[in-house]
């Protein structure tokens, strides 16, 4: 097959930052510097994850990729982190009609909105100020972050210059549909230093909040500045310890440790709780501390550390947003486990039917299923989201779960969930689905990232006429290769689907040509070489490091970013 060529000049946007780095030796040295500041690097070293540096450079960029530009422009609200006149961090929400966020070029965002009267950040956003932005689409669990500075404060909002831009995985996001209230906000602001009983109840019942942290070192390093981030968990995961102290468990995330790294060097932090039903905001600022290994950490399953905020000031903004959010619970169903199947050494499939025997809501290949588990010994429910691995034409739901060492939900599913057990679920969701246009597709997965690709493969086998499809999967070895027979059977039935299997560490019992095709890991160069169809789209699913590496390599081979879709787990 012909290898793709790099695009001609002008086919892909080259940022001013990229151009500068190509011609200026000093700028080139700056680009080679770490995308993380000292605090983030120290946390990564403490938790044994400094290998992240090798691939994070490829996904933390000094500009907004086109997909991120379109994403931010489509959002009805942004979470913003900034400092007040006294240097204290706060987080707030800016909302607006369609188009209130726009991007004239990949290094800028224009935001036509300002904080409401009484907001802790009402007088913030001066020219040159550090701010962090979080775009989060709760209904689809997509989120992207961008940090930078205010280029100009304008009459209807602000102009923002990008410092760093990167995506986040969808973990711990509770899905909510958004809608606009017809009631014009007439809310008010109240300030205090001690939580009221109502505010304590608000925090104690929350399943979502937002964080503002930052660190400003010397110079203009893009790794310095403000950061807006999201935290989620079961209702009650934030503990109210007193009227001036709250605490939350920090779970495994994207491994960047932006928030913890900031707190390590600058303890000042802001918390934002959003009342999704009323459009009210509860803003807190104070000083945060990290508990790494006390008995309190050990008693909370899944927690890697605890973060405590000692509150210094509180701002409550009552009904100040027109936006409202609603959990999609109307279509919730109780499911009965009717089948368990061991797929590999560490992957097991679980097949569910509706508890009442009725029809289940349809799903699109690639979507995920939110479920809630009642685990013995734990109060409340544990929520997890798993990609559906079965056919979208089946009357049942199948999820396939890799058992993670120390994983609370995966261990329970593998060992504790018995046949006939009942679990609660909500409707399948997610936008990592097949494009509507008919064109060549390359499905690429590593490890348990195979699950949405398998569902897509099932969908392809039902297409009339079909289209060229390549299925590329990477596993450690034959013992850790789930669905080998199922995939082979599906592909055997269609001459227009090709397959390539990679084993990174094949065992002596794994025979090349019989069990797998290639020894080693999937590369972007290989993927670009298997088709000479320039209109081909690439769907990637796997660990964050795998996605960063392969996506960067595909772009280096001339594949436009617009033709690459990815989802991490």
NORURSUL-V941463 format. One record per helix or strand of 2 or more residues. SS is the DSSP state (H for helix, E for strand). FROM is the first residue (numbers start at 1). TO is the last residue. If there is no record, write none. Layout:
SS&FROM&TO, SS&FROM&TO
This chain:
H&16&23, H&25&32, H&38&46, H&50&59, H&66&73, E&77&83, E&89&95, E&101&102, E&108&111, E&130&137, E&142&154, E&157&168, E&176&180, E&189&192, H&197&204, E&208&215, E&225&232, E&238&242, E&245&250, H&258&265, E&268&275, E&280&291, H&295&298, E&305&317, E&323&327, E&333&342, E&347&354, E&368&373, E&382&388, E&397&402, H&408&416, E&422&425, E&441&446, H&447&460, E&469&475, H&478&480, H&484&492, E&497&503, E&518&519, H&524&529, E&537&542, H&544&556, H&561&563, E&564&568
